[in-house]
């Protein structure tokens, strides 16, 4: 029985050590605090009083670009209501203004680090902007908060 108890104790030590390493790697501290959440890496540019509904589309062959754009735009204060792939590939990032608010399109272009802005009114969509990310768009180097 003594040999079996030692094996059980050793297994528990290994499990606890593994959990501790996982906890530290996932952002927790050695003291057992909850995982740390850092502040957003970008500053909100959309005024609190505005709700700008945005669709983000990936116009490249780069997988996951719309997801990265969605994260950035949400951190900037845009209300991203959908994302996905564009029907066709594009040569550069474009902000399509659907609701007639060109100033909102310019604000999105600024937040993205530059983009073409074009008026494409479409009252059948429940959107203010459609953003088609092109190969010229680069996500910020810092990861977004989950």
C-alpha positions, -999 to +999 in steps of 0.1 A: +000+000+000+029+024+007+041+022-029+006+030-042+002+060-020+035+074-032+023+071-068-009+089-060+010+117-042+034+120-072+005+122-096-012+149-076+021+169-075+024+166-113-012+177-118-009+207-095+024+217-112+008+214-146-022+235-135+001+262-121+021+264-153-011+266-174-025+293-151+006+314-154+007+310-192-029+320-195-024+354-178-029+345-141-004+353-114+014+330-090-007+343-061-038+328-078-054+361-090-079+360-118-063+363-152-053+398-160-071+417-187-051+446-202-068+477-214-077+481-251-046+488-272-063+515-292-082+546-282-119+548-288-126+573-316-164+570-319-183+594-296-203+576-269-234+593-283-231+577-317-239+542-328-222+534-361-233+500-375-206+484-396-202+453-417-166+441-421-156+421-452-123+404-461-114+413-496-082+393-497-070+357-496-056+362-460-076+341-436-090+358-405-086+393-417-123+402-412-120+389-376-090+411-369-107+441-384-138+434-364-117+434-332-100+467-340-132+484-350-150+473-319-121+487-298-125+520-317-161+521-307-179+509-339-208+486-336-198+457-359-230+438-367-216+413-392-184+401-408-173+377-435-157+374-469-163+399-497-178+385-529-146+395-548-110+404-541-101+441-539-068+459-544-072+483-515-092+489-483-124+507-490-151+522-467-185+522-484-209+547-468-244+533-468-263+559-447-250+591-462-228+601-433-195+606-450-180+619-418-185+584-403-167+569-433-138+592-428-137+584-391-135+546-400-108+552-426-088+571-400-092+543-374-080+518-400-049+538-407-061+549-441-086+537-467-106+550-496-141+563-488-169+560-513-206+568-511-227+538-518-261+545-504-282+514-497-314+519-476-322+481-478-293+474-454-294+480-417-258+494-419-241+527-419-208+514-433-194+484-452-157+481-448-139+459-473-104+451-461-078+449-488-042+437-489-029+471-479-045+469-445-023+458-416-038+449-382-021+466-352+009+447-339-006+442-304-031+415-298-067+425-291-085+417-259-107+387-263 
